Amino acid sequence: MEDECKSTDGALQKENDIINTLINRVREQKVLFIRLQFVDILGTPKNIVIPVSRLEEALDEGMPFDASSIAGYATIEESDKIAKPDPYSFVILPETIEQRKTAKLNCDIYEPNGKRFLGDAKYVLEKMVKKVHDIGYLYNTGPECEFFLFKKDGENSTLTPNDSAGYFDLSHRDLAEGVRADISLALDEMGITTYTSHHEVSRGQHEINFRYADALTTADRVITLKYITKVIATKHNLHASFMPKPLFGVNGSGMHTHVSLFTTEGNNAFYDPDSDNQLSKLARQYIAGLLKYIREITAILNPTVNSYKRLVPGYEAPTYISWANRNRSALIRIPSGRKNSTRCELRSPDLSGNPYLQFAVILAAGLKGIEDKLVPPEPVEKNIYALSSKDREKHGIGQLPDSLGHALSIMRESEFVKETLSEPVFENFLHVKQKEWAEYRMQVTKWEIERYLPIV
């Protein structure tokens, strides 16, 4: 008991030291405002801006707010929530982003009684990270963030791509090299080092990546990258869109997510030099879990109507449930790196989702595979799009849900997803997204008018 008290005292002292350092830095840097940031259930950033004079109060007590207008948070009868800043997340925003000296703190959401709010998406991921840590592993993710840059007509966005370049092009046609550079520099000022940036396959499509990190840090970075990208694009008189499929007939934008587990000693638990393809038994169990539960978590990974316009054959996006070592038509791919670079790449997620929830369900599915000692089917190295339905059946290859409505109906029956998300997040997510699906089903599109009006 005495050791436990010493440990608690040490943690409190460390946090107090961090807070004191933070306050001193704010004074030295002459920061004027603080953004207290969190996300709603859909992953949309929300914030409360306070003058720097209220920073100590916010760190000590948190900031109360009305959560009834935050998507998926609370009803008007239970609207009071507290945003408590995490002092470890402090960062001064670049001058290219803010007109006045402003810093940002990510917040954890609490009930007025001091308990964590179960509907906080970040808390969902925190609990999963703790669960895997308790059995001896650290959970790392590395997403590939794809987006489009479109021209603007005055204040209005268009669907005209900003350039006509293609994949990895080094030419005068890549008009966004400077935009990507500005985004990378702004991220670097915030402590997020860009790993790679390049033009993607489609006209006006781009990709920026940062080095893998623990899943909570990575989820924070995804939110930050999306915000920074949109602000920088606007400064170049462009509109940045992370919409999965904004244009017909070209590749859409995904968030291929690289996943690995490390031991607490720092060893990659997916690597085994003596096994087939140097993939450990644990890695194969993790892959088996993802394959088994992928249909149940697809509504979280691909949460918009538009997501399923991307997940169609012919545009380098997965539609079938399989894994492979090099085959990019598979849902799960094993990149060539080994030792500490050993990982699996889940290719279905997109950036329209909430990264805290997305990374949580990816871990939960893999962890179920480990807990239940699941064995994956043999990898399929053929072009799955070219296989007949009989060949896919022979290989045991299933199919992802083909619409948001389909994905929601599968998720609704999943006790596994409910347990992972907590009942409040599970029910609120389904409520918000079922409403979106119902609204979409009532729309009459230009395609329908052109197709059916002349003949019906």
BELTAUR-V392454 format. One record per backbone hydrogen bond with DSSP energy under -0.5 kcal/mol. CO is the residue of the C=O (numbers start at 1). NH is the residue of the N-H. Records with the same first field share a line. If there is no record, write none. Layout:
CO=NH  NH
This chain:
1=5
2=6
3=7
4=8
5=9
6=10
7=11
8=12
9=13
10=14
11=15
12=16
13=17
14=18
15=19
16=20
17=21
18=22
19=23
20=24
21=25
22=26
23=27
24=28
25=29
26=30  31
27=30
32=52
33=103
34=36  50
35=37  105
36=48
37=107
38=46
40=43
44=40
46=38
48=36  50
50=34
51=54
52=55
54=58
55=59
56=60
57=61  62
58=62
62=64
63=83
65=67  81
66=69
67=70  74
69=71
70=73  74
71=41
75=78
76=79
79=67
80=112
81=65
82=84  110
83=63  85
84=108
85=87
86=89
87=90
91=104
94=97  98
101=32  33
102=93
103=35
104=91
105=37
106=86
108=84
109=117
110=82
111=114
115=111
116=118
117=120
119=121
120=123  124
121=125
122=126
123=127
124=128
125=129
126=130
127=131
128=132
129=133
130=134
131=135
132=135  137
133=136
136=264
138=140  262
139=215
140=260
141=213
142=258
143=145  210
144=146
145=208
147=206
148=150  241
149=162
150=239
151=158
152=154
153=156
156=153
159=161
160=151
166=169
169=171
171=174
173=164  165  175
174=177
176=180
177=181
178=182
179=183
180=184
181=185
182=186
183=187
184=188
185=189
186=190
187=190  192
188=191
191=193
193=211
196=209
198=207
199=168
202=205
204=149
205=200
206=147
207=198
208=145
209=195  196
213=141
214=218
215=219
216=220
217=221
218=222
219=223
220=224
221=225
222=226
223=227
224=228
225=229
226=230
227=231
228=232
229=233
230=234
231=235
232=236
233=236  238
234=237
237=152
239=150
241=148
243=246
244=253
247=250
254=146
256=144  258
257=346
258=142
259=344
260=140
261=269  270
262=138
263=266
267=263  269
268=271
270=280
272=275
275=278
276=279
278=272
280=284
281=285
282=286
283=287
284=288
285=289
286=290
287=291
288=292
289=293
290=294
293=297
294=298
297=300  301
298=302
301=350
304=307  308
305=308
306=309  310
307=310  311
310=312
312=315  317
319=400
320=322
321=398
322=331  332
323=380
324=334
327=330
331=347
332=324
333=335  345
338=341
339=342
344=259  346
345=333  347
346=257
349=255
350=353
353=355
354=358
355=359
356=360
357=361
358=362
359=363
360=364
361=365
362=366
363=367
364=368
365=369
366=370
367=371
368=372
369=374
370=373
379=381
382=384
383=386
384=387
388=392
389=393
390=394
391=395
392=397
393=396
396=398
398=321
403=407
404=408
405=409
406=410
407=411
408=412
409=413
410=413
411=414
413=415
414=418
415=419
416=420
417=421
418=422
422=426
423=427
424=428
425=429
426=430
427=431
428=432
429=433
430=434
431=435
432=436
433=437
434=438
435=439
436=440
437=441
438=442
439=442
440=443
443=445
445=449
446=450
447=451
448=452  453
449=453
452=455  456
